[in-house]
Amino acid sequence: MAISGRRTDKLDDAIASLRVSGITAKAIVADVATESGRAATIEKVLETLGGVDILVNNAGGVRAGRLENTTESEIRAMIEVDLVAPIFLTRALLPSLRESGDSAVVNVASGIALIGMPFYTTYAAVKAGLAHFGEALRRELSGEGIHVLTVYPGATETPMMRSSRAGAEIGFVREPAIAVADAICSGLEENAFEVIRGGEARAQMIALNRNDPAALDRRFAGMKAVLEEAVRDHSAL
């Protein structure tokens, strides 16, 4: 296993945690939002592992708040890390994945890709783009030994959420990261096309968004001021 990330301390913690479970992993310090970071990641992954059986595109960045208050650099950062990086990494590693004969690409999108959330306009766009990238790629690679799984987590207890004050009182019930990871593993074992977290409440919300989007608009309108205040400082880029 190889793990790529920007922060050495977080990578070291992850490697140590895996070691306790008897798993040997290689840490790669790189920023996959940059061309040089992707190149370094790909080179070291192939050098260390010799090939790739499962690619997990899990790097992510977010900046919430009103669109007109979001800077161009923040918008570009979300596009690069949440959408461009997974596309380029997948493209570069397809030969190795194909050589494996029984491989998978896991794209970690977001529940916001299924339900456009106010004050997350760019994030919703790039995560929806990642979801449709996965759907199209799955069909493109059909019958070629490469499975594509798209994951739609809800609010997850990770460092990415620390600057958000949105809590259970407005529907942001945070799930432990390990629960999402377990669901991804189950999805891979079952050859699922998608994993959607959030339970029955999320399923009902998705159905409402599809069948009566105006009703969901009204629901968001009723909590708009509270939501805006809760997420205006939410940033992890």
C-alpha positions as CSV (number, residue, x, y, z in Angstrom):
1,M,0.0,0.0,0.0
2,A,1.1,3.6,-0.7
3,I,-0.4,6.7,0.7
4,S,0.1,10.2,-0.8
5,G,-0.5,13.4,1.0
6,R,0.9,16.9,1.7
7,R,1.6,16.6,5.5
8,T,4.4,14.4,6.7
9,D,3.0,14.3,10.3
10,K,-0.4,13.0,9.1
11,L,1.2,10.5,6.8
12,D,3.4,9.2,9.6
13,D,0.3,8.8,11.9
14,A,-1.5,6.8,9.1
15,I,1.5,4.6,8.5
16,A,1.9,3.9,12.2
17,S,-1.8,3.0,12.5
18,L,-1.5,0.6,9.6
19,R,1.6,-0.9,11.0
20,V,-0.3,-1.8,14.2
21,S,-2.7,-3.8,12.1
22,G,0.2,-5.6,10.4
23,I,0.0,-3.6,7.1
24,T,3.1,-2.2,5.6
25,A,2.6,1.1,3.7
26,K,4.8,3.6,1.9
27,A,4.3,7.3,2.6
28,I,4.6,9.7,-0.3
29,V,4.8,13.4,0.5
30,A,3.3,15.2,-2.5
31,D,0.6,17.6,-3.5
32,V,-1.5,15.8,-6.2
33,A,-3.2,19.1,-7.1
34,T,0.1,20.0,-8.9
35,E,1.6,18.4,-12.0
36,S,4.9,17.7,-10.2
37,G,3.1,16.2,-7.2
38,R,1.1,13.8,-9.4
39,A,4.3,12.8,-11.3
40,A,6.2,12.2,-8.0
41,T,3.3,10.2,-6.6
42,I,2.9,8.0,-9.7
43,E,6.6,7.4,-10.0
44,K,7.0,6.4,-6.3
45,V,3.9,4.2,-6.3
46,L,5.0,2.2,-9.3
47,E,8.6,2.0,-8.0
48,T,7.4,0.8,-4.5
49,L,4.5,-1.4,-5.4
50,G,5.5,-2.5,-8.9
51,G,1.9,-1.9,-10.0
52,V,-1.6,-0.8,-8.8
53,D,-4.6,-3.0,-8.0
54,I,-6.8,-0.3,-6.4
55,L,-6.6,3.4,-6.8
56,V,-8.4,5.5,-4.2
57,N,-8.9,9.1,-5.2
58,N,-9.6,10.5,-1.8
59,A,-7.7,13.9,-1.8
60,G,-10.2,16.7,-1.2
61,G,-10.4,20.4,-0.5
62,V,-13.3,22.7,0.3
63,R,-14.1,26.3,0.8
64,A,-17.7,27.1,1.8
65,G,-19.5,30.5,1.8
66,R,-21.2,32.7,-0.8
67,L,-19.8,32.3,-4.3
68,E,-19.1,36.0,-4.6
69,N,-16.9,35.9,-1.5
70,T,-14.9,32.9,-2.7
71,T,-11.6,33.9,-4.3
72,E,-10.4,32.7,-7.7
73,S,-7.5,30.9,-6.1
74,E,-9.9,29.1,-3.7
75,I,-12.1,28.1,-6.6
76,R,-9.2,26.9,-8.7
77,A,-7.8,24.9,-5.7
78,M,-11.1,23.0,-5.4
79,I,-11.2,22.3,-9.1
80,E,-7.6,21.0,-9.1
81,V,-7.6,18.8,-6.1
82,D,-11.2,17.5,-6.2
83,L,-11.6,17.0,-10.0
84,V,-8.5,17.5,-12.1
85,A,-6.2,15.4,-9.9
86,P,-8.4,12.3,-9.9
87,I,-8.8,12.4,-13.6
88,F,-5.1,12.8,-14.3
89,L,-4.0,10.2,-11.7
90,T,-6.5,7.7,-13.1
91,R,-5.4,8.3,-16.7
92,A,-1.8,7.8,-15.8
93,L,-2.4,4.6,-13.8
94,L,-4.8,2.9,-16.2
95,P,-2.1,0.8,-17.9
96,S,-1.0,-0.5,-14.5
97,L,-4.6,-1.1,-13.4
98,R,-5.4,-2.9,-16.7
99,E,-2.3,-5.1,-16.3
100,S,-3.6,-6.2,-12.9
101,G,-6.5,-7.9,-14.5
102,D,-8.8,-7.4,-11.6
103,S,-8.5,-3.9,-10.3
104,A,-10.6,-0.9,-9.2
105,V,-10.8,2.8,-9.1
106,V,-12.5,4.4,-6.1
107,N,-13.6,8.0,-6.4
108,V,-14.6,9.6,-3.2
109,A,-17.2,12.3,-4.2
110,S,-19.6,13.7,-1.6
111,G,-23.3,13.7,-0.8
112,I,-23.3,17.3,-2.0
113,A,-22.7,15.9,-5.5
114,L,-26.2,14.5,-5.3
115,I,-27.9,17.4,-3.5
116,G,-26.6,20.8,-4.4
117,M,-26.1,22.6,-1.0
118,P,-26.2,26.4,-0.7
119,F,-22.9,28.0,0.1
120,Y,-21.1,25.0,-1.4
121,T,-21.5,25.9,-5.0
122,T,-18.0,25.2,-6.4
123,Y,-17.6,22.1,-4.2
124,A,-20.9,20.7,-5.4
125,A,-19.9,21.3,-9.0
126,V,-16.5,19.6,-8.8
127,K,-17.8,16.6,-6.7
128,A,-20.7,16.2,-9.2
129,G,-18.1,16.3,-11.9
130,L,-16.1,13.6,-10.2
131,A,-19.2,11.4,-9.9
132,H,-20.0,11.7,-13.6
133,F,-16.4,11.1,-14.5
134,G,-16.6,7.8,-12.5
135,E,-19.9,6.8,-14.1
136,A,-18.6,7.5,-17.7
137,L,-15.3,5.7,-16.9
138,R,-17.1,2.7,-15.5
139,R,-19.0,2.3,-18.8
140,E,-15.9,3.0,-20.9
141,L,-13.9,0.2,-19.0
142,S,-16.8,-2.3,-18.9
143,G,-15.5,-5.8,-19.5
144,E,-11.8,-4.8,-19.2
145,G,-11.2,-5.9,-15.7
146,I,-11.3,-2.5,-14.0
147,H,-14.2,-1.7,-11.7
148,V,-15.1,1.8,-10.9
149,L,-16.8,2.7,-7.5
150,T,-18.1,6.1,-6.6
151,V,-18.6,7.0,-3.0
152,Y,-20.9,9.7,-1.6
153,P,-20.1,10.3,2.0
154,G,-22.1,12.7,4.2
155,A,-20.5,14.9,6.8
156,T,-17.6,12.8,8.1
157,E,-15.5,13.3,11.2
158,T,-12.2,14.3,9.6
159,P,-9.9,17.3,9.9
160,M,-11.6,18.7,6.8
161,M,-14.7,19.4,8.9
162,R,-13.0,21.1,11.9
163,S,-13.7,24.7,10.7
164,S,-17.4,23.9,10.0
165,R,-19.9,24.8,12.8
166,A,-22.7,23.0,11.1
167,G,-24.1,20.3,13.5
168,A,-26.9,17.9,14.0
169,E,-29.4,20.6,14.7
170,I,-29.3,21.5,11.0
171,G,-28.9,18.0,9.7
172,F,-25.1,17.7,9.7
173,V,-24.7,14.4,11.7
174,R,-21.0,13.5,11.4
175,E,-20.1,9.9,10.7
176,P,-16.8,8.3,11.9
177,A,-14.3,8.0,9.0
178,I,-13.8,4.3,9.8
179,A,-17.5,3.7,9.0
180,V,-17.1,5.2,5.6
181,A,-13.9,3.2,5.0
182,D,-15.7,0.0,6.0
183,A,-18.6,0.8,3.6
184,I,-16.0,1.4,0.8
185,C,-14.5,-2.0,1.5
186,S,-17.9,-3.6,1.4
187,G,-18.7,-1.8,-1.8
188,L,-15.6,-3.2,-3.4
189,E,-16.3,-6.7,-2.3
190,E,-19.8,-6.5,-3.7
191,N,-18.7,-4.9,-7.0
192,A,-21.1,-2.0,-6.2
193,F,-21.3,0.9,-8.6
194,E,-21.9,3.4,-5.7
195,V,-21.8,3.8,-2.0
196,I,-24.2,6.4,-0.6
197,R,-23.9,7.2,3.2
198,G,-26.5,9.0,5.3
199,G,-29.1,6.2,5.8
200,E,-32.8,6.5,5.1
201,A,-32.8,10.3,5.8
202,R,-30.3,10.9,3.0
203,A,-32.1,8.5,0.7
204,Q,-35.4,10.5,1.2
205,M,-33.6,13.8,0.6
206,I,-32.1,12.5,-2.7
207,A,-35.6,11.3,-3.8
208,L,-37.2,14.6,-2.9
209,N,-34.5,16.5,-4.8
210,R,-35.2,14.4,-7.8
211,N,-39.0,14.3,-7.6
212,D,-39.9,17.7,-6.1
213,P,-36.8,20.0,-6.1
214,A,-38.9,23.0,-5.2
215,A,-39.8,21.4,-1.9
216,L,-36.2,21.0,-1.1
217,D,-35.5,24.6,-2.1
218,R,-38.1,25.7,0.5
219,R,-36.5,23.5,3.1
220,F,-33.1,25.1,2.5
221,A,-34.7,28.6,2.4
222,G,-36.0,28.0,5.9
223,M,-32.5,27.3,7.3
224,K,-30.5,29.6,4.9
225,A,-29.4,32.2,7.5
226,V,-28.4,29.6,10.1
227,L,-26.6,27.4,7.5
228,E,-24.7,30.4,6.1
229,E,-23.4,31.4,9.5
230,A,-22.5,27.8,10.4
231,V,-20.3,27.2,7.3
232,R,-19.0,30.6,6.4
233,D,-15.5,29.8,7.9
234,H,-15.5,26.2,6.6
235,S,-12.2,25.9,4.7
236,A,-9.8,23.1,4.1
237,L,-7.5,23.7,1.1
